[in-house]
Amino acid sequence: MEIERKYLIDKNNIPCRLEDYPSRQIEQGYLCTEPVVRIRRDNEEYVLTYKSKGLMVREEYNLPLTAESYTHLKSKIDGRLITKTRYMLPLDSGLTIELDLFHSDLAPLILAEVEFPDEDTASAFQPPSWFGEDVTFSSRYHNSTLSK
């Protein structure tokens, strides 16, 4: 189960030097958007993901892929290949901000996602002051929508 909240971020409001935090290079494409079937390269790890319908709460299943399988499936994606840099910023509460800086034609989009252990924690979450609009309940900012 994936429980997350998502926020728009203005690059001028980010209060830290991102290069001081761990980051990963991600590219992902969608074989299907209803239901969501995604392939992702996360640095040198390759994954096939299924996500159910939903906004803040969705079922999510991940299966490992080989580099060869990923490359084969990449030629079959529908829509654009999304590329982004993900920075991992710790929160005092023990949670982590996954800050995604999108590249190519999706730049300068920046989204922050925070994953939660349960719905109550997600509902009670008070975002940092530098977070922008809460877009958790807008499918417009799902990566599967951005891929179209």
Sequence and secondary structure as in RCSB ss.txt:
>XXXX:A:sequence
MEIERKYLIDKNNIPCRLEDYPSRQIEQGYLCTEPVVRIRRDNEEYVLTYKSKGLMVREEYNLPLTAESYTHLKS
KIDGRLITKTRYMLPLDSGLTIELDLFHSDLAPLILAEVEFPDEDTASAFQPPSWFGEDVTFSSRYHNSTLSK
>XXXX:A:secstr
 EEEEEEE  GGG  S GGGS EEEEEEEEEEETTEEEEEEETTEEEEEEE S SSEE EEEEEE HHHHHHHHT
T SS  EEEEEEEEE TTS EEEEEEE GGGTT EEEEEE SSHHHHHH    TT   B TT GGGSHHHHT 
